[in-house]
Amino acid sequence: MIFIVVKFTTKPDWTDRWPDHVAEFTAATRAEEGCLWFEWSKSLEEPNTYVLVEAFRDGEAGGAHVNSDHFRKATEELPKALASTPKIISESIEATGWNEMGEMTVE
């Protein structure tokens, strides 16, 4: 799988609007055949930072994503709300989904 984490730092006046700003892009990406997940979180330490955790089945699915019309549109529309260029970690890993954490069990 292609496992990706991206940090987006918004301009302060866009922080509260960010979820609406990315809603169309998020829905379109989640509908892609090769998308395993596409989940947004807001940083507790950095109030203007959102973290996107996403995964795609394989390189082919990741390629389809970055070549999609909604990705192109996002690269044009999202920057107006950002204070800086997003930071990314993107790795191919040997996994197919989430596993339970071995160090902590909830009964």
Residue pairs with C-beta under 8 A, 6 or more apart in sequence:
1 36
1 55
1 56
1 57
1 58
1 92
1 93
1 95
1 96
2 55
2 56
2 57
2 58
2 59
2 61
2 62
2 90
2 91
2 92
3 54
3 55
3 90
3 91
3 92
3 93
3 95
4 52
4 53
4 54
4 55
4 56
4 62
4 88
4 89
4 90
4 91
5 51
5 52
5 53
5 54
5 88
5 89
6 51
6 52
6 54
6 86
6 87
6 88
6 89
7 43
7 49
7 50
7 51
7 52
7 86
7 87
7 88
8 18
8 49
8 50
8 51
8 52
8 78
8 82
8 86
9 46
9 48
9 49
9 82
9 83
9 84
9 86
10 18
10 48
10 49
10 50
10 81
10 82
10 83
11 48
11 81
11 82
11 83
12 48
12 83
14 21
14 81
14 82
15 47
15 48
17 81
18 50
18 81
19 40
21 77
21 78
21 81
22 40
22 74
22 78
24 70
25 70
25 71
25 73
25 74
25 77
25 78
26 38
26 40
28 68
28 70
29 35
29 38
29 54
29 65
29 68
29 70
29 71
30 37
30 38
32 56
32 61
32 64
32 65
32 68
33 61
33 64
34 56
34 57
34 58
34 60
34 61
34 62
34 64
34 65
35 54
35 55
35 56
35 57
35 61
35 65
36 55
36 56
36 57
36 96
36 97
37 53
37 54
37 55
38 52
38 54
39 52
39 53
39 54
40 50
40 51
40 52
41 50
41 51
41 52
41 53
42 49
42 50
42 51
43 49
43 50
43 51
48 83
56 62
56 65
59 92
65 71
